[in-house]
């Protein structure tokens, strides 16, 4: 199932608006998103760099999904697609 293309801003908007990630800082043309696990969660914090490009390459999107902890890349893309238009 084909998804995208997505811009970096769309990806960041969906991830931040979900309440799971927060925009920690900007480094060059990358947004650095951060997830802090709950105190009772046996996991380390996650840092996910997202390039703020007009169109994010599919390989880069796959890397973002993996770093964000997505177990299913297709579902991650579908989630971005479902939420990118409604969160404008």
PyMOL Python script that loads the backbone (N, CA, C, O; Angstrom):
from pymol import cmd

cmd.read_pdbstr("""\
ATOM      1  N   UNK A   1       0.850  -1.184   0.000  1.00  0.00           N
ATOM      2  CA  UNK A   1       0.000   0.000   0.000  1.00  0.00           C
ATOM      3  C   UNK A   1       0.890   1.239   0.000  1.00  0.00           C
ATOM      4  O   UNK A   1       1.737   1.400   0.879  1.00  0.00           O
ATOM      5  N   UNK A   2       0.700   2.103  -0.974  1.00  0.00           N
ATOM      6  CA  UNK A   2       1.532   3.299  -1.097  1.00  0.00           C
ATOM      7  C   UNK A   2       0.983   4.426  -0.225  1.00  0.00           C
ATOM      8  O   UNK A   2      -0.225   4.647  -0.141  1.00  0.00           O
ATOM      9  N   UNK A   3       1.902   5.121   0.413  1.00  0.00           N
ATOM     10  CA  UNK A   3       1.547   6.267   1.251  1.00  0.00           C
ATOM     11  C   UNK A   3       2.467   7.415   0.894  1.00  0.00           C
ATOM     12  O   UNK A   3       3.532   7.230   0.304  1.00  0.00           O
ATOM     13  N   UNK A   4       2.024   8.616   1.269  1.00  0.00           N
ATOM     14  CA  UNK A   4       2.899   9.760   1.092  1.00  0.00           C
ATOM     15  C   UNK A   4       2.790  10.321  -0.303  1.00  0.00           C
ATOM     16  O   UNK A   4       1.851   9.995  -1.028  1.00  0.00           O
ATOM     17  N   UNK A   5       3.712  11.143  -0.687  1.00  0.00           N
ATOM     18  CA  UNK A   5       4.861  11.562   0.112  1.00  0.00           C
ATOM     19  C   UNK A   5       4.435  12.503   1.245  1.00  0.00           C
ATOM     20  O   UNK A   5       3.425  13.201   1.151  1.00  0.00           O
ATOM     21  N   UNK A   6       5.219  12.501   2.297  1.00  0.00           N
ATOM     22  CA  UNK A   6       4.950  13.357   3.442  1.00  0.00           C
ATOM     23  C   UNK A   6       6.060  14.382   3.574  1.00  0.00           C
ATOM     24  O   UNK A   6       7.223  14.104   3.281  1.00  0.00           O
ATOM     25  N   UNK A   7       5.684  15.567   4.015  1.00  0.00           N
ATOM     26  CA  UNK A   7       6.709  16.566   4.331  1.00  0.00           C
ATOM     27  C   UNK A   7       7.155  16.337   5.775  1.00  0.00           C
ATOM     28  O   UNK A   7       6.445  15.723   6.570  1.00  0.00           O
ATOM     29  N   UNK A   8       8.331  16.838   6.091  1.00  0.00           N
ATOM     30  CA  UNK A   8       8.818  16.736   7.460  1.00  0.00           C
ATOM     31  C   UNK A   8       7.889  17.443   8.430  1.00  0.00           C
ATOM     32  O   UNK A   8       7.677  16.978   9.549  1.00  0.00           O
ATOM     33  N   UNK A   9       7.336  18.570   7.998  1.00  0.00           N
ATOM     34  CA  UNK A   9       6.424  19.321   8.875  1.00  0.00           C
ATOM     35  C   UNK A   9       5.166  18.515   9.181  1.00  0.00           C
ATOM     36  O   UNK A   9       4.662  18.554  10.303  1.00  0.00           O
ATOM     37  N   UNK A  10       4.651  17.775   8.173  1.00  0.00           N
ATOM     38  CA  UNK A  10       3.475  16.924   8.412  1.00  0.00           C
ATOM     39  C   UNK A  10       3.791  15.848   9.448  1.00  0.00           C
ATOM     40  O   UNK A  10       3.011  15.614  10.371  1.00  0.00           O
ATOM     41  N   UNK A  11       4.930  15.203   9.288  1.00  0.00           N
ATOM     42  CA  UNK A  11       5.329  14.129  10.201  1.00  0.00           C
ATOM     43  C   UNK A  11       5.468  14.666  11.623  1.00  0.00           C
ATOM     44  O   UNK A  11       4.960  14.067  12.571  1.00  0.00           O
ATOM     45  N   UNK A  12       6.156  15.794  11.765  1.00  0.00           N
ATOM     46  CA  UNK A  12       6.351  16.401  13.087  1.00  0.00           C
ATOM     47  C   UNK A  12       5.010  16.786  13.692  1.00  0.00           C
ATOM     48  O   UNK A  12       4.763  16.525  14.870  1.00  0.00           O
ATOM     49  N   UNK A  13       4.145  17.402  12.900  1.00  0.00           N
ATOM     50  CA  UNK A  13       2.851  17.853  13.407  1.00  0.00           C
ATOM     51  C   UNK A  13       2.039  16.686  13.965  1.00  0.00           C
ATOM     52  O   UNK A  13       1.460  16.787  15.047  1.00  0.00           O
ATOM     53  N   UNK A  14       2.001  15.583  13.228  1.00  0.00           N
ATOM     54  CA  UNK A  14       1.234  14.419  13.684  1.00  0.00           C
ATOM     55  C   UNK A  14       1.848  13.828  14.949  1.00  0.00           C
ATOM     56  O   UNK A  14       1.133  13.516  15.901  1.00  0.00           O
ATOM     57  N   UNK A  15       3.168  13.675  14.960  1.00  0.00           N
ATOM     58  CA  UNK A  15       3.822  13.067  16.124  1.00  0.00           C
ATOM     59  C   UNK A  15       3.680  13.930  17.373  1.00  0.00           C
ATOM     60  O   UNK A  15       3.461  13.405  18.464  1.00  0.00           O
ATOM     61  N   UNK A  16       3.801  15.244  17.226  1.00  0.00           N
ATOM     62  CA  UNK A  16       3.683  16.148  18.377  1.00  0.00           C
ATOM     63  C   UNK A  16       2.221  16.275  18.815  1.00  0.00           C
ATOM     64  O   UNK A  16       1.933  16.245  20.011  1.00  0.00           O
ATOM     65  N   UNK A  17       1.297  16.416  17.858  1.00  0.00           N
ATOM     66  CA  UNK A  17      -0.117  16.557  18.209  1.00  0.00           C
ATOM     67  C   UNK A  17      -0.688  15.304  18.862  1.00  0.00           C
ATOM     68  O   UNK A  17      -1.708  15.370  19.549  1.00  0.00           O
ATOM     69  N   UNK A  18      -0.037  14.167  18.652  1.00  0.00           N
ATOM     70  CA  UNK A  18      -0.502  12.925  19.280  1.00  0.00           C
ATOM     71  C   UNK A  18      -0.281  12.955  20.793  1.00  0.00           C
ATOM     72  O   UNK A  18      -0.897  12.190  21.535  1.00  0.00           O
ATOM     73  N   UNK A  19       0.606  13.848  21.241  1.00  0.00           N
ATOM     74  CA  UNK A  19       0.920  13.930  22.660  1.00  0.00           C
ATOM     75  C   UNK A  19       1.988  12.945  23.104  1.00  0.00           C
ATOM     76  O   UNK A  19       2.378  12.929  24.272  1.00  0.00           O
ATOM     77  N   UNK A  20       2.460  12.129  22.180  1.00  0.00           N
ATOM     78  CA  UNK A  20       3.472  11.125  22.516  1.00  0.00           C
ATOM     79  C   UNK A  20       4.868  11.742  22.495  1.00  0.00           C
ATOM     80  O   UNK A  20       5.689  11.474  23.372  1.00  0.00           O
ATOM     81  N   UNK A  21       5.123  12.562  21.494  1.00  0.00           N
ATOM     82  CA  UNK A  21       6.434  13.200  21.332  1.00  0.00           C
ATOM     83  C   UNK A  21       6.311  14.694  21.545  1.00  0.00           C
ATOM     84  O   UNK A  21       5.256  15.285  21.312  1.00  0.00           O
ATOM     85  N   UNK A  22       7.407  15.300  21.992  1.00  0.00           N
ATOM     86  CA  UNK A  22       7.443  16.760  22.056  1.00  0.00           C
ATOM     87  C   UNK A  22       8.636  17.246  21.248  1.00  0.00           C
ATOM     88  O   UNK A  22       9.659  16.571  21.137  1.00  0.00           O
ATOM     89  N   UNK A  23       8.470  18.432  20.690  1.00  0.00           N
ATOM     90  CA  UNK A  23       9.531  19.049  19.895  1.00  0.00           C
ATOM     91  C   UNK A  23      10.567  19.557  20.884  1.00  0.00           C
ATOM     92  O   UNK A  23      10.334  20.543  21.583  1.00  0.00           O
ATOM     93  N   UNK A  24      11.695  18.893  20.943  1.00  0.00           N
ATOM     94  CA  UNK A  24      12.743  19.206  21.908  1.00  0.00           C
ATOM     95  C   UNK A  24      13.568  20.398  21.451  1.00  0.00           C
ATOM     96  O   UNK A  24      13.814  21.328  22.219  1.00  0.00           O
ATOM     97  N   UNK A  25      13.995  20.361  20.189  1.00  0.00           N
ATOM     98  CA  UNK A  25      14.828  21.442  19.652  1.00  0.00           C
ATOM     99  C   UNK A  25      14.916  21.297  18.140  1.00  0.00           C
ATOM    100  O   UNK A  25      14.416  20.332  17.562  1.00  0.00           O
ATOM    101  N   UNK A  26      15.559  22.269  17.516  1.00  0.00           N
ATOM    102  CA  UNK A  26      15.831  22.214  16.086  1.00  0.00           C
ATOM    103  C   UNK A  26      17.339  22.224  15.911  1.00  0.00           C
ATOM    104  O   UNK A  26      18.043  23.004  16.553  1.00  0.00           O
ATOM    105  N   UNK A  27      17.827  21.354  15.039  1.00  0.00           N
ATOM    106  CA  UNK A  27      19.253  21.279  14.754  1.00  0.00           C
ATOM    107  C   UNK A  27      19.411  21.372  13.239  1.00  0.00           C
ATOM    108  O   UNK A  27      19.173  20.399  12.524  1.00  0.00           O
ATOM    109  N   UNK A  28      19.810  22.536  12.757  1.00  0.00           N
ATOM    110  CA  UNK A  28      19.885  22.747  11.307  1.00  0.00           C
ATOM    111  C   UNK A  28      18.489  22.690  10.720  1.00  0.00           C
ATOM    112  O   UNK A  28      17.601  23.433  11.139  1.00  0.00           O
ATOM    113  N   UNK A  29      18.292  21.795   9.736  1.00  0.00           N
ATOM    114  CA  UNK A  29      16.961  21.667   9.137  1.00  0.00           C
ATOM    115  C   UNK A  29      16.236  20.418   9.655  1.00  0.00           C
ATOM    116  O   UNK A  29      15.399  19.847   8.956  1.00  0.00           O
ATOM    117  N   UNK A  30      16.560  20.003  10.875  1.00  0.00           N
ATOM    118  CA  UNK A  30      15.923  18.843  11.494  1.00  0.00           C
ATOM    119  C   UNK A  30      15.226  19.236  12.796  1.00  0.00           C
ATOM    120  O   UNK A  30      15.787  19.949  13.628  1.00  0.00           O
ATOM    121  N   UNK A  31      13.995  18.755  12.951  1.00  0.00           N
ATOM    122  CA  UNK A  31      13.303  18.857  14.234  1.00  0.00           C
ATOM    123  C   UNK A  31      13.738  17.649  15.050  1.00  0.00           C
ATOM    124  O   UNK A  31      13.751  16.529  14.539  1.00  0.00           O
ATOM    125  N   UNK A  32      14.089  17.862  16.292  1.00  0.00           N
ATOM    126  CA  UNK A  32      14.481  16.771  17.177  1.00  0.00           C
ATOM    127  C   UNK A  32      13.323  16.542  18.146  1.00  0.00           C
ATOM    128  O   UNK A  32      13.046  17.372  19.011  1.00  0.00           O
ATOM    129  N   UNK A  33      12.655  15.403  17.984  1.00  0.00           N
ATOM    130  CA  UNK A  33      11.517  15.060  18.826  1.00  0.00           C
ATOM    131  C   UNK A  33      11.987  14.129  19.935  1.00  0.00           C
ATOM    132  O   UNK A  33      12.928  13.354  19.761  1.00  0.00           O
ATOM    133  N   UNK A  34      11.316  14.220  21.075  1.00  0.00           N
ATOM    134  CA  UNK A  34      11.739  13.414  22.233  1.00  0.00           C
ATOM    135  C   UNK A  34      10.523  12.785  22.906  1.00  0.00           C
ATOM    136  O   UNK A  34       9.470  13.407  23.043  1.00  0.00           O
ATOM    137  N   UNK A  35      10.699  11.550  23.314  1.00  0.00           N
ATOM    138  CA  UNK A  35       9.704  10.818  24.091  1.00  0.00           C
ATOM    139  C   UNK A  35      10.341  10.398  25.397  1.00  0.00           C
ATOM    140  O   UNK A  35      11.393   9.760  25.407  1.00  0.00           O
ATOM    141  N   UNK A  36       9.713  10.751  26.483  1.00  0.00           N
ATOM    142  CA  UNK A  36      10.161  10.341  27.812  1.00  0.00           C
ATOM    143  C   UNK A  36       9.234   9.234  28.293  1.00  0.00           C
ATOM    144  O   UNK A  36       8.019   9.428  28.340  1.00  0.00           O
ATOM    145  N   UNK A  37       9.783   8.076  28.652  1.00  0.00           N
ATOM    146  CA  UNK A  37       8.924   6.983  29.122  1.00  0.00           C
ATOM    147  C   UNK A  37       8.344   7.292  30.499  1.00  0.00           C
ATOM    148  O   UNK A  37       8.950   8.029  31.276  1.00  0.00           O
ATOM    149  N   UNK A  38       7.180   6.735  30.804  1.00  0.00           N
ATOM    150  CA  UNK A  38       6.630   6.884  32.150  1.00  0.00           C
ATOM    151  C   UNK A  38       7.583   6.254  33.167  1.00  0.00           C
ATOM    152  O   UNK A  38       8.403   5.407  32.812  1.00  0.00           O
ATOM    153  N   UNK A  39       7.475   6.661  34.402  1.00  0.00           N
ATOM    154  CA  UNK A  39       8.380   6.186  35.455  1.00  0.00           C
ATOM    155  C   UNK A  39       8.375   4.667  35.590  1.00  0.00           C
ATOM    156  O   UNK A  39       9.411   4.069  35.881  1.00  0.00           O
ATOM    157  N   UNK A  40       7.227   4.042  35.382  1.00  0.00           N
ATOM    158  CA  UNK A  40       7.135   2.588  35.547  1.00  0.00           C
ATOM    159  C   UNK A  40       7.432   1.823  34.254  1.00  0.00           C
ATOM    160  O   UNK A  40       7.233   0.609  34.194  1.00  0.00           O
ATOM    161  N   UNK A  41       7.899   2.514  33.236  1.00  0.00           N
ATOM    162  CA  UNK A  41       8.174   1.901  31.934  1.00  0.00           C
ATOM    163  C   UNK A  41       9.637   1.488  31.866  1.00  0.00           C
ATOM    164  O   UNK A  41      10.522   2.287  32.170  1.00  0.00           O
ATOM    165  N   UNK A  42       9.891   0.270  31.478  1.00  0.00           N
ATOM    166  CA  UNK A  42      11.258  -0.252  31.415  1.00  0.00           C
ATOM    167  C   UNK A  42      11.856   0.031  30.035  1.00  0.00           C
ATOM    168  O   UNK A  42      12.080  -0.885  29.244  1.00  0.00           O
ATOM    169  N   UNK A  43      12.108   1.305  29.761  1.00  0.00           N
ATOM    170  CA  UNK A  43      12.641   1.699  28.461  1.00  0.00           C
ATOM    171  C   UNK A  43      13.388   3.013  28.606  1.00  0.00           C
ATOM    172  O   UNK A  43      13.155   3.779  29.542  1.00  0.00           O
ATOM    173  N   UNK A  44      14.282   3.260  27.671  1.00  0.00           N
ATOM    174  CA  UNK A  44      15.013   4.524  27.654  1.00  0.00           C
ATOM    175  C   UNK A  44      14.228   5.563  26.860  1.00  0.00           C
ATOM    176  O   UNK A  44      13.337   5.224  26.082  1.00  0.00           O
ATOM    177  N   UNK A  45      14.568   6.822  27.065  1.00  0.00           N
ATOM    178  CA  UNK A  45      13.966   7.902  26.285  1.00  0.00           C
ATOM    179  C   UNK A  45      14.327   7.708  24.813  1.00  0.00           C
ATOM    180  O   UNK A  45      15.362   7.126  24.490  1.00  0.00           O
ATOM    181  N   UNK A  46      13.473   8.196  23.938  1.00  0.00           N
ATOM    182  CA  UNK A  46      13.728   8.119  22.498  1.00  0.00           C
ATOM    183  C   UNK A  46      13.896   9.521  21.945  1.00  0.00           C
ATOM    184  O   UNK A  46      13.152  10.438  22.294  1.00  0.00           O
ATOM    185  N   UNK A  47      14.873   9.672  21.089  1.00  0.00           N
ATOM    186  CA  UNK A  47      15.086  10.919  20.373  1.00  0.00           C
ATOM    187  C   UNK A  47      14.972  10.604  18.890  1.00  0.00           C
ATOM    188  O   UNK A  47      15.651   9.710  18.384  1.00  0.00           O
ATOM    189  N   UNK A  48      14.109  11.343  18.192  1.00  0.00           N
ATOM    190  CA  UNK A  48      13.851  11.070  16.781  1.00  0.00           C
ATOM    191  C   UNK A  48      14.085  12.342  15.969  1.00  0.00           C
ATOM    192  O   UNK A  48      13.320  13.298  16.094  1.00  0.00           O
ATOM    193  N   UNK A  49      15.133  12.367  15.135  1.00  0.00           N
ATOM    194  CA  UNK A  49      15.335  13.513  14.248  1.00  0.00           C
ATOM    195  C   UNK A  49      14.446  13.381  13.010  1.00  0.00           C
ATOM    196  O   UNK A  49      14.366  12.314  12.402  1.00  0.00           O
ATOM    197  N   UNK A  50      13.784  14.475  12.649  1.00  0.00           N
ATOM    198  CA  UNK A  50      12.922  14.488  11.466  1.00  0.00           C
ATOM    199  C   UNK A  50      13.362  15.648  10.582  1.00  0.00           C
ATOM    200  O   UNK A  50      13.311  16.800  11.012  1.00  0.00           O
ATOM    201  N   UNK A  51      13.798  15.362   9.341  1.00  0.00           N
ATOM    202  CA  UNK A  51      14.205  16.445   8.454  1.00  0.00           C
ATOM    203  C   UNK A  51      12.986  17.277   8.052  1.00  0.00           C
ATOM    204  O   UNK A  51      11.938  16.731   7.707  1.00  0.00           O
ATOM    205  N   UNK A  52      13.131  18.575   8.100  1.00  0.00           N
ATOM    206  CA  UNK A  52      12.018  19.466   7.761  1.00  0.00           C
ATOM    207  C   UNK A  52      12.027  19.771   6.265  1.00  0.00           C
ATOM    208  O   UNK A  52      12.005  20.931   5.854  1.00  0.00           O
ATOM    209  N   UNK A  53      12.060  18.719   5.467  1.00  0.00           N
ATOM    210  CA  UNK A  53      12.084  18.849   4.010  1.00  0.00           C
ATOM    211  C   UNK A  53      10.662  18.857   3.464  1.00  0.00           C
ATOM    212  O   UNK A  53       9.723  18.428   4.134  1.00  0.00           O
ATOM    213  N   UNK A  54      10.517  19.353   2.235  1.00  0.00           N
ATOM    214  CA  UNK A  54       9.204  19.357   1.590  1.00  0.00           C
ATOM    215  C   UNK A  54       8.703  17.940   1.342  1.00  0.00           C
ATOM    216  O   UNK A  54       7.499  17.685   1.374  1.00  0.00           O
ATOM    217  N   UNK A  55       9.634  17.020   1.094  1.00  0.00           N
ATOM    218  CA  UNK A  55       9.277  15.626   0.864  1.00  0.00           C
ATOM    219  C   UNK A  55      10.345  14.735   1.496  1.00  0.00           C
ATOM    220  O   UNK A  55      11.523  14.819   1.147  1.00  0.00           O
ATOM    221  N   UNK A  56       9.925  13.888   2.420  1.00  0.00           N
ATOM    222  CA  UNK A  56      10.851  12.987   3.111  1.00  0.00           C
ATOM    223  C   UNK A  56      10.933  11.685   2.317  1.00  0.00           C
ATOM    224  O   UNK A  56       9.909  11.082   1.993  1.00  0.00           O
ATOM    225  N   UNK A  57      12.155  11.257   2.005  1.00  0.00           N
ATOM    226  CA  UNK A  57      12.368  10.009   1.269  1.00  0.00           C
ATOM    227  C   UNK A  57      11.800   8.831   2.048  1.00  0.00           C
ATOM    228  O   UNK A  57      11.742   8.855   3.278  1.00  0.00           O
ATOM    229  N   UNK A  58      11.382   7.798   1.319  1.00  0.00           N
ATOM    230  CA  UNK A  58      10.781   6.619   1.946  1.00  0.00           C
ATOM    231  C   UNK A  58      11.754   5.929   2.907  1.00  0.00           C
ATOM    232  O   UNK A  58      11.335   5.469   3.969  1.00  0.00           O
ATOM    233  N   UNK A  59      13.028   5.848   2.561  1.00  0.00           N
ATOM    234  CA  UNK A  59      14.012   5.233   3.455  1.00  0.00           C
ATOM    235  C   UNK A  59      14.166   6.023   4.744  1.00  0.00           C
ATOM    236  O   UNK A  59      14.316   5.447   5.821  1.00  0.00           O
ATOM    237  N   UNK A  60      14.129   7.348   4.629  1.00  0.00           N
ATOM    238  CA  UNK A  60      14.211   8.213   5.811  1.00  0.00           C
ATOM    239  C   UNK A  60      12.962   8.052   6.667  1.00  0.00           C
ATOM    240  O   UNK A  60      13.044   8.016   7.895  1.00  0.00           O
ATOM    241  N   UNK A  61      11.813   7.956   6.018  1.00  0.00           N
ATOM    242  CA  UNK A  61      10.559   7.759   6.748  1.00  0.00           C
ATOM    243  C   UNK A  61      10.584   6.430   7.502  1.00  0.00           C
ATOM    244  O   UNK A  61      10.115   6.346   8.637  1.00  0.00           O
ATOM    245  N   UNK A  62      11.128   5.405   6.873  1.00  0.00           N
ATOM    246  CA  UNK A  62      11.244   4.095   7.529  1.00  0.00           C
ATOM    247  C   UNK A  62      12.142   4.201   8.772  1.00  0.00           C
ATOM    248  O   UNK A  62      11.848   3.612   9.812  1.00  0.00           O
ATOM    249  N   UNK A  63      13.232   4.954   8.648  1.00  0.00           N
ATOM    250  CA  UNK A  63      14.142   5.158   9.773  1.00  0.00           C
ATOM    251  C   UNK A  63      13.452   5.917  10.906  1.00  0.00           C
ATOM    252  O   UNK A  63      13.631   5.584  12.077  1.00  0.00           O
ATOM    253  N   UNK A  64      12.671   6.927  10.562  1.00  0.00           N
ATOM    254  CA  UNK A  64      11.913   7.690  11.564  1.00  0.00           C
ATOM    255  C   UNK A  64      10.959   6.753  12.302  1.00  0.00           C
ATOM    256  O   UNK A  64      10.863   6.794  13.529  1.00  0.00           O
ATOM    257  N   UNK A  65      10.257   5.912  11.549  1.00  0.00           N
ATOM    258  CA  UNK A  65       9.309   4.969  12.153  1.00  0.00           C
ATOM    259  C   UNK A  65      10.023   4.023  13.117  1.00  0.00           C
ATOM    260  O   UNK A  65       9.540   3.778  14.223  1.00  0.00           O
ATOM    261  N   UNK A  66      11.174   3.494  12.697  1.00  0.00           N
ATOM    262  CA  UNK A  66      11.933   2.575  13.556  1.00  0.00           C
ATOM    263  C   UNK A  66      12.405   3.269  14.830  1.00  0.00           C
ATOM    264  O   UNK A  66      12.292   2.715  15.923  1.00  0.00           O
ATOM    265  N   UNK A  67      12.938   4.489  14.685  1.00  0.00           N
ATOM    266  CA  UNK A  67      13.429   5.222  15.852  1.00  0.00           C
ATOM    267  C   UNK A  67      12.293   5.604  16.795  1.00  0.00           C
ATOM    268  O   UNK A  67      12.488   5.723  18.004  1.00  0.00           O
ATOM    269  N   UNK A  68      11.101   5.795  16.224  1.00  0.00           N
ATOM    270  CA  UNK A  68       9.935   6.148  17.036  1.00  0.00           C
ATOM    271  C   UNK A  68       9.334   4.927  17.727  1.00  0.00           C
ATOM    272  O   UNK A  68       8.450   5.059  18.573  1.00  0.00           O
ATOM    273  N   UNK A  69       9.819   3.736  17.362  1.00  0.00           N
ATOM    274  CA  UNK A  69       9.328   2.523  18.006  1.00  0.00           C
ATOM    275  C   UNK A  69       8.163   1.863  17.301  1.00  0.00           C
ATOM    276  O   UNK A  69       7.516   0.982  17.868  1.00  0.00           O
ATOM    277  N   UNK A  70       7.880   2.278  16.059  1.00  0.00           N
ATOM    278  CA  UNK A  70       6.779   1.664  15.313  1.00  0.00           C
ATOM    279  C   UNK A  70       7.117   0.211  15.001  1.00  0.00           C
ATOM    280  O   UNK A  70       8.227  -0.098  14.566  1.00  0.00           O
ATOM    281  N   UNK A  71       6.169  -0.661  15.223  1.00  0.00           N
ATOM    282  CA  UNK A  71       6.379  -2.080  14.939  1.00  0.00           C
ATOM    283  C   UNK A  71       5.990  -2.423  13.500  1.00  0.00           C
ATOM    284  O   UNK A  71       6.466  -3.417  12.951  1.00  0.00           O
ATOM    285  N   UNK A  72       5.132  -1.611  12.892  1.00  0.00           N
ATOM    286  CA  UNK A  72       4.638  -1.862  11.539  1.00  0.00           C
ATOM    287  C   UNK A  72       4.761  -0.577  10.725  1.00  0.00           C
ATOM    288  O   UNK A  72       4.055   0.399  10.981  1.00  0.00           O
ATOM    289  N   UNK A  73       5.656  -0.585   9.748  1.00  0.00           N
ATOM    290  CA  UNK A  73       5.913   0.612   8.946  1.00  0.00           C
ATOM    291  C   UNK A  73       4.668   1.068   8.187  1.00  0.00           C
ATOM    292  O   UNK A  73       4.373   2.262   8.144  1.00  0.00           O
ATOM    293  N   UNK A  74       3.937   0.128   7.589  1.00  0.00           N
ATOM    294  CA  UNK A  74       2.731   0.487   6.831  1.00  0.00           C
ATOM    295  C   UNK A  74       1.696   1.155   7.735  1.00  0.00           C
ATOM    296  O   UNK A  74       1.054   2.126   7.334  1.00  0.00           O
ATOM    297  N   UNK A  75       1.535   0.647   8.935  1.00  0.00           N
ATOM    298  CA  UNK A  75       0.578   1.243   9.874  1.00  0.00           C
ATOM    299  C   UNK A  75       1.047   2.629  10.319  1.00  0.00           C
ATOM    300  O   UNK A  75       0.232   3.536  10.489  1.00  0.00           O
ATOM    301  N   UNK A  76       2.351   2.794  10.505  1.00  0.00           N
ATOM    302  CA  UNK A  76       2.903   4.106  10.851  1.00  0.00           C
ATOM    303  C   UNK A  76       2.570   5.112   9.747  1.00  0.00           C
ATOM    304  O   UNK A  76       2.125   6.225  10.029  1.00  0.00           O
ATOM    305  N   UNK A  77       2.788   4.715   8.488  1.00  0.00           N
ATOM    306  CA  UNK A  77       2.481   5.596   7.351  1.00  0.00           C
ATOM    307  C   UNK A  77       0.991   5.916   7.288  1.00  0.00           C
ATOM    308  O   UNK A  77       0.605   7.060   7.049  1.00  0.00           O
ATOM    309  N   UNK A  78       0.159   4.905   7.503  1.00  0.00           N
ATOM    310  CA  UNK A  78      -1.289   5.118   7.488  1.00  0.00           C
ATOM    311  C   UNK A  78      -1.699   6.074   8.601  1.00  0.00           C
ATOM    312  O   UNK A  78      -2.581   6.909   8.405  1.00  0.00           O
ATOM    313  N   UNK A  79      -1.066   5.958   9.769  1.00  0.00           N
ATOM    314  CA  UNK A  79      -1.350   6.850  10.900  1.00  0.00           C
ATOM    315  C   UNK A  79      -0.978   8.292  10.551  1.00  0.00           C
ATOM    316  O   UNK A  79      -1.739   9.218  10.830  1.00  0.00           O
ATOM    317  N   UNK A  80       0.194   8.477   9.941  1.00  0.00           N
ATOM    318  CA  UNK A  80       0.607   9.820   9.519  1.00  0.00           C
ATOM    319  C   UNK A  80      -0.398  10.363   8.513  1.00  0.00           C
ATOM    320  O   UNK A  80      -0.835  11.508   8.625  1.00  0.00           O
ATOM    321  N   UNK A  81      -0.765   9.546   7.533  1.00  0.00           N
ATOM    322  CA  UNK A  81      -1.700   9.979   6.494  1.00  0.00           C
ATOM    323  C   UNK A  81      -3.063  10.342   7.071  1.00  0.00           C
ATOM    324  O   UNK A  81      -3.639  11.368   6.708  1.00  0.00           O
ATOM    325  N   UNK A  82      -3.582   9.506   7.968  1.00  0.00           N
ATOM    326  CA  UNK A  82      -4.892   9.767   8.584  1.00  0.00           C
ATOM    327  C   UNK A  82      -4.913  11.066   9.374  1.00  0.00           C
ATOM    328  O   UNK A  82      -5.917  11.779   9.379  1.00  0.00           O
ATOM    329  N   UNK A  83      -3.821  11.370  10.033  1.00  0.00           N
ATOM    330  CA  UNK A  83      -3.796  12.505  10.947  1.00  0.00           C
ATOM    331  C   UNK A  83      -3.178  13.773  10.383  1.00  0.00           C
ATOM    332  O   UNK A  83      -3.319  14.839  10.982  1.00  0.00           O
ATOM    333  N   UNK A  84      -2.500  13.687   9.251  1.00  0.00           N
ATOM    334  CA  UNK A  84      -1.818  14.876   8.733  1.00  0.00           C
ATOM    335  C   UNK A  84      -2.792  15.904   8.183  1.00  0.00           C
ATOM    336  O   UNK A  84      -2.530  17.105   8.259  1.00  0.00           O
ATOM    337  N   UNK A  85      -3.903  15.458   7.633  1.00  0.00           N
ATOM    338  CA  UNK A  85      -4.851  16.401   7.047  1.00  0.00           C
ATOM    339  C   UNK A  85      -5.800  16.963   8.085  1.00  0.00           C
ATOM    340  O   UNK A  85      -6.176  18.133   8.009  1.00  0.00           O
ATOM    341  N   UNK A  86      -6.191  16.155   9.051  1.00  0.00           N
ATOM    342  CA  UNK A  86      -7.144  16.614  10.060  1.00  0.00           C
ATOM    343  C   UNK A  86      -6.504  17.500  11.114  1.00  0.00           C
ATOM    344  O   UNK A  86      -7.203  18.173  11.872  1.00  0.00           O
ATOM    345  N   UNK A  87      -5.157  17.504  11.166  1.00  0.00           N
ATOM    346  CA  UNK A  87      -4.495  18.293  12.211  1.00  0.00           C
ATOM    347  C   UNK A  87      -4.012  19.642  11.700  1.00  0.00           C
ATOM    348  O   UNK A  87      -3.282  20.339  12.405  1.00  0.00           O
ATOM    349  N   UNK A  88      -4.405  20.024  10.486  1.00  0.00           N
ATOM    350  CA  UNK A  88      -4.004  21.337   9.942  1.00  0.00           C
ATOM    351  C   UNK A  88      -4.674  22.472  10.672  1.00  0.00           C
ATOM    352  O   UNK A  88      -4.449  23.637  10.343  1.00  0.00           O
TER     353      UNK A  88
END
""", "prot")
cmd.dss("prot")
cmd.show_as("cartoon", "prot")
cmd.util.cbc("prot")
cmd.orient("prot")
